[in-house]
């Protein structure tokens, strides 16, 4: 039985380029947990280790039921950092993409995921890698909880440092991500619309596999209409056309706006009555003198100039290992340790003795052959 701290490992959930997630059991509290462990080959790299631990602290700081919560942090006997978090026993929305549910239910779940994104945005963070696999489902006696996971590439909207980071999964990335321009909450709104489209059709609206395919897409071509395929009002196609617009100014400007649109559609679609948002959520005031300040949307033409990273389920298709590493800890920051050749001391003994023997043989030959 393998133990990690006080947690008993009962299986493996999944693995990526930088970390592995295990199914664990906290026998002290008698609850199942998920444990994310940094890969052994990266645990000695200070930059990768710092990024991994920063994700754990960020998840812990947010402390919202719509964000995967971190309960503990530690280090394995082999020096690998890990953190313990909510176990999503209901899988992810990627499972529902591959095994479709009623379209109304799919939109309800996506609306709830939009509210999870709003938690990030109200904390001045942008996720940058919203995919079906990063939206998890947890079941309990109170119903299904939708949770946003994997904040390994999340970035503060208050950070004035600009960078050339292009973290994300191309098929779900907003065009400005591929162009390495300044991002804001509207980039996450675009990605969330891609997720909703994928849940209804089985595939993202623009299935790019590389960043090149993403940035070279014709901006005049919008998503293919799908309303007729799922017996939805034509408003569905209008919502997708807006949320997936090339220009961020044409999209819903907040995740809550997209959530409201998806809920209106789910109200009149099959399956829309199968899920209701959890009552513990209190939506922020969106108008009037007490309205909170929304994240400022920077001018889309601002160019970034340094930094980056990527992680486990964040690996873009077709991206090189070096590219993933640059996205994880920052472009150009990784420097392999200099290799040093180490020879056995016996080698130097052999070399010394051989040289002495050769010198002695040379002197003997000189005396022997030159003596009268």
VENMODA-V429275 format. One record per residue. N is the residue number from 1. RES is the residue in three letters. PSI is psi in radians with two decimals (none if undefined). D_FIRST is the distance of its C-alpha to the first C-alpha in Angstrom with 1 decimal. Layout:
n/res/psi/d_first
N/RES/PSI/D_FIRST
N/RES/PSI/D_FIRST
This chain:
n/res/psi/d_first
1/UNK/2.07/0.0
2/UNK/2.34/3.8
3/UNK/2.57/6.5
4/UNK/1.71/10.1
5/UNK/-2.25/12.4
6/UNK/0.11/12.0
7/UNK/2.35/10.5
8/UNK/2.16/7.1
9/UNK/2.19/7.3
10/UNK/-0.03/8.2
11/UNK/3.01/10.7
12/UNK/2.28/13.5
13/UNK/-0.75/16.9
14/UNK/2.90/19.1
15/UNK/2.68/20.2
16/UNK/-2.79/23.5
17/UNK/-0.55/25.5
18/UNK/-0.25/24.2
19/UNK/2.80/20.9
20/UNK/2.43/17.9
21/UNK/2.21/17.0
22/UNK/2.66/13.6
23/UNK/2.22/13.1
24/UNK/3.01/11.2
25/UNK/2.18/11.5
26/UNK/1.73/13.4
27/UNK/-0.41/12.8
28/UNK/-0.75/15.8
29/UNK/-0.12/18.1
30/UNK/0.87/16.4
31/UNK/2.53/17.1
32/UNK/2.61/15.6
33/UNK/2.92/16.1
34/UNK/2.42/16.5
35/UNK/2.10/15.6
36/UNK/2.17/18.0
37/UNK/2.27/17.3
38/UNK/2.42/20.2
39/UNK/2.52/20.1
40/UNK/-0.68/19.7
41/UNK/-0.18/23.2
42/UNK/-0.12/24.8
43/UNK/-0.37/23.2
44/UNK/-0.11/25.9
45/UNK/2.06/28.7
46/UNK/-0.69/30.2
47/UNK/-0.80/31.8
48/UNK/-0.74/28.8
49/UNK/-0.75/26.7
50/UNK/-0.70/29.5
51/UNK/-0.72/29.8
52/UNK/-0.82/26.1
53/UNK/-0.55/26.3
54/UNK/-0.63/29.6
55/UNK/-0.75/28.2
56/UNK/-0.77/25.8
57/UNK/-0.65/28.7
58/UNK/-0.80/31.0
59/UNK/-0.68/28.7
60/UNK/-0.70/28.4
61/UNK/-0.61/32.1
62/UNK/-0.74/33.2
63/UNK/0.98/31.7
64/UNK/2.46/32.9
65/UNK/-0.22/31.3
66/UNK/-0.01/32.4
67/UNK/2.37/30.4
68/UNK/2.24/26.6
69/UNK/2.47/25.8
70/UNK/2.31/23.7
71/UNK/-0.42/22.2
72/UNK/2.80/20.5
73/UNK/2.57/20.4
74/UNK/-2.96/18.7
75/UNK/2.37/17.9
76/UNK/2.99/14.8
77/UNK/-0.38/14.7
78/UNK/0.13/16.6
79/UNK/0.23/19.2
80/UNK/2.20/18.5
81/UNK/2.60/19.8
82/UNK/2.79/18.1
83/UNK/2.60/19.4
84/UNK/2.31/18.1
85/UNK/3.13/20.5
86/UNK/2.46/21.6
87/UNK/2.12/19.8
88/UNK/1.55/22.6
89/UNK/-0.16/21.8
90/UNK/0.14/25.2
91/UNK/-2.65/24.8
92/UNK/3.02/27.7
93/UNK/-0.29/31.4
94/UNK/-0.55/30.9
95/UNK/-0.70/29.6
96/UNK/-0.45/32.9
97/UNK/-0.69/34.8
98/UNK/-0.42/33.7
99/UNK/1.41/34.0
100/UNK/2.54/37.0
101/UNK/3.13/37.7
102/UNK/2.39/41.1
103/UNK/-0.64/42.8
104/UNK/-0.71/43.6
105/UNK/-0.74/40.0
106/UNK/-0.76/39.0
107/UNK/-0.60/41.6
108/UNK/-0.79/40.6
109/UNK/-0.65/37.0
110/UNK/-0.63/38.5
111/UNK/-0.70/40.9
112/UNK/-0.65/38.0
113/UNK/-0.59/36.3
114/UNK/-0.69/39.7
115/UNK/-0.57/39.5
116/UNK/-0.73/36.1
117/UNK/-0.64/37.9
118/UNK/-0.56/40.7
119/UNK/-0.79/38.3
120/UNK/-0.83/37.7
121/UNK/-0.63/41.4
122/UNK/-0.34/42.5
123/UNK/0.31/40.3
124/UNK/0.74/42.2
125/UNK/2.57/39.4
126/UNK/2.34/39.4
127/UNK/-0.88/36.2
128/UNK/-0.06/37.5
129/UNK/0.99/34.9
130/UNK/1.99/35.2
131/UNK/2.87/33.9
132/UNK/-0.59/32.6
133/UNK/-0.30/29.1
134/UNK/0.15/29.3
135/UNK/1.94/30.4
136/UNK/2.78/27.6
137/UNK/2.31/27.8
138/UNK/2.32/26.1
139/UNK/2.56/27.0
140/UNK/-3.10/27.5
141/UNK/-0.34/30.1
142/UNK/0.01/32.6
143/UNK/-2.87/32.4
144/UNK/2.32/31.2
145/UNK/2.24/30.7
146/UNK/2.21/31.5
147/UNK/2.42/29.8
148/UNK/2.32/30.7
149/UNK/3.05/27.9
150/UNK/1.33/27.8
151/UNK/0.45/30.4
152/UNK/-0.45/29.8
153/UNK/0.22/33.4
154/UNK/2.54/35.0
155/UNK/2.48/38.2
156/UNK/2.33/40.5
157/UNK/-0.22/43.9
158/UNK/-0.13/45.3
159/UNK/2.02/44.3
160/UNK/-0.21/47.6
161/UNK/2.26/46.1
162/UNK/2.63/46.6
163/UNK/2.95/44.5
164/UNK/0.38/44.4
165/UNK/2.35/40.9
166/UNK/0.81/40.5
167/UNK/2.57/37.0
168/UNK/3.14/36.2
169/UNK/2.02/36.0
170/UNK/-0.71/39.6
171/UNK/-0.30/39.9
172/UNK/0.10/39.2
173/UNK/2.50/40.9
174/UNK/2.61/44.2
175/UNK/-0.64/47.0
176/UNK/-0.40/47.4
177/UNK/-0.74/43.8
178/UNK/-0.49/44.7
179/UNK/0.02/47.9
180/UNK/0.67/46.1
181/UNK/2.98/48.4
182/UNK/2.35/47.8
183/UNK/2.76/45.4
184/UNK/-2.94/45.4
185/UNK/-0.40/44.1
186/UNK/-0.38/46.2
187/UNK/-0.71/44.0
188/UNK/-0.62/41.1
189/UNK/-0.76/43.5
190/UNK/-0.85/44.3
191/UNK/-0.67/40.6
192/UNK/-0.62/40.0
193/UNK/-0.63/43.0
194/UNK/-0.71/41.5
195/UNK/-0.81/38.4
196/UNK/-0.74/40.6
197/UNK/-0.74/42.7
198/UNK/-0.61/39.6
199/UNK/-0.51/38.4
200/UNK/-0.52/41.9
201/UNK/-0.26/42.4
202/UNK/-0.12/39.1
203/UNK/2.71/40.0
204/UNK/2.80/41.0
205/UNK/-0.54/44.8
206/UNK/1.50/45.1
207/UNK/1.14/42.3
208/UNK/2.44/42.6
209/UNK/-0.31/40.1
210/UNK/2.87/41.3
211/UNK/-0.59/43.0
212/UNK/-0.78/46.2
213/UNK/-0.61/46.3
214/UNK/-0.89/45.7
215/UNK/-0.36/48.6
216/UNK/0.03/51.0
217/UNK/2.47/50.8
218/UNK/2.00/54.2
219/UNK/-0.26/54.3
220/UNK/-0.24/57.0
221/UNK/2.06/54.8
222/UNK/-3.07/52.9
223/UNK/2.56/50.1
224/UNK/2.41/51.2
225/UNK/2.46/52.2
226/UNK/-0.11/49.7
227/UNK/-0.71/51.3
228/UNK/-0.38/52.9
229/UNK/-0.46/49.7
230/UNK/0.30/48.0
231/UNK/0.89/51.1
232/UNK/2.79/51.1
233/UNK/2.70/54.1
234/UNK/-0.30/55.5
235/UNK/-0.51/54.3
236/UNK/-0.80/50.8
237/UNK/-0.60/52.3
238/UNK/-0.70/54.1
239/UNK/-0.80/51.0
240/UNK/-0.71/49.1
241/UNK/-0.64/52.2
242/UNK/-0.89/52.3
243/UNK/-0.44/48.7
244/UNK/0.36/48.4
245/UNK/2.53/51.6
246/UNK/-0.68/51.8
247/UNK/2.07/53.5
248/UNK/-0.46/51.2
249/UNK/-0.29/54.4
250/UNK/-0.16/54.6
251/UNK/2.89/51.2
252/UNK/2.36/50.2
253/UNK/-0.21/50.1
254/UNK/2.78/47.1
255/UNK/-0.54/44.0
256/UNK/-0.57/45.4
257/UNK/-0.74/48.5
258/UNK/-0.69/46.4
259/UNK/-0.76/44.4
260/UNK/-0.70/47.7
261/UNK/-0.74/49.0
262/UNK/-0.65/46.0
263/UNK/-0.70/46.1
264/UNK/-0.69/49.9
265/UNK/-0.76/49.2
266/UNK/-0.49/46.3
267/UNK/-0.51/48.8
268/UNK/0.26/50.9
269/UNK/2.72/48.3
270/UNK/2.26/46.3
271/UNK/-0.12/43.0
272/UNK/-0.32/44.1
273/UNK/0.11/43.9
274/UNK/-0.13/40.3
275/UNK/2.40/38.9
276/UNK/2.52/40.3
277/UNK/2.57/39.2
278/UNK/2.38/37.2
279/UNK/-0.27/39.8
280/UNK/-0.20/38.1
281/UNK/2.32/39.4
282/UNK/1.87/42.7
283/UNK/2.45/44.5
284/UNK/2.68/46.4
285/UNK/2.25/50.2
286/UNK/0.03/51.5
287/UNK/2.86/55.1
288/UNK/3.10/57.5
289/UNK/-0.34/57.8
290/UNK/0.12/54.3
291/UNK/2.38/52.6
292/UNK/2.73/49.9
293/UNK/2.28/50.6
294/UNK/2.69/49.0
295/UNK/2.40/47.5
296/UNK/2.31/50.4
297/UNK/1.93/50.5
298/UNK/2.77/51.5
299/UNK/2.18/54.1
300/UNK/-0.34/52.4
301/UNK/-0.09/54.5
302/UNK/2.31/53.0
303/UNK/2.44/51.3
304/UNK/2.79/48.1
305/UNK/0.08/47.9
306/UNK/2.85/44.6
307/UNK/2.96/40.7
308/UNK/3.09/37.8
309/UNK/2.91/34.1
310/UNK/3.00/31.6
311/UNK/3.02/27.9
312/UNK/-1.60/25.2
313/UNK/0.17/26.8
314/UNK/0.09/30.2
315/UNK/2.06/31.0
316/UNK/2.50/34.6
317/UNK/2.38/35.4
318/UNK/0.06/37.3
319/UNK/2.47/36.5
320/UNK/2.75/36.0
321/UNK/-0.67/33.0
322/UNK/-0.65/35.5
323/UNK/-0.71/36.8
324/UNK/-0.68/33.3
325/UNK/-0.72/32.8
326/UNK/-0.68/36.3
327/UNK/-0.46/35.6
328/UNK/-0.81/32.4
329/UNK/-0.12/33.8
330/UNK/2.37/37.6
331/UNK/2.26/39.9
332/UNK/0.04/40.7
333/UNK/-0.35/38.3
334/UNK/2.19/35.9
335/UNK/1.91/37.1
336/UNK/2.48/35.2
337/UNK/2.42/35.1
338/UNK/2.33/38.0
339/UNK/2.43/37.2
340/UNK/2.24/38.6
341/UNK/2.22/39.4
342/UNK/2.12/38.5
343/UNK/2.66/40.3
344/UNK/2.48/39.7
345/UNK/-0.52/42.3
346/UNK/-0.45/43.4
347/UNK/-0.75/44.7
348/UNK/-0.58/47.0
349/UNK/-0.77/48.2
350/UNK/-0.73/49.0
351/UNK/-0.76/50.8
352/UNK/-0.81/52.9
353/UNK/-0.67/53.8
354/UNK/-0.73/54.7
355/UNK/-0.72/56.9
356/UNK/-0.72/58.6
357/UNK/-0.70/59.2
358/UNK/-0.70/60.7
359/UNK/-0.74/62.9
360/UNK/-0.72/64.1
361/UNK/-0.68/64.8
362/UNK/-0.76/66.8
363/UNK/-0.74/68.9
364/UNK/-0.77/69.6
365/UNK/-0.67/70.7
366/UNK/-0.81/72.9
367/UNK/-0.74/74.7
368/UNK/-0.79/75.0
369/UNK/-0.37/76.5
370/UNK/-0.16/78.6
371/UNK/2.43/80.1
372/UNK/none/83.8
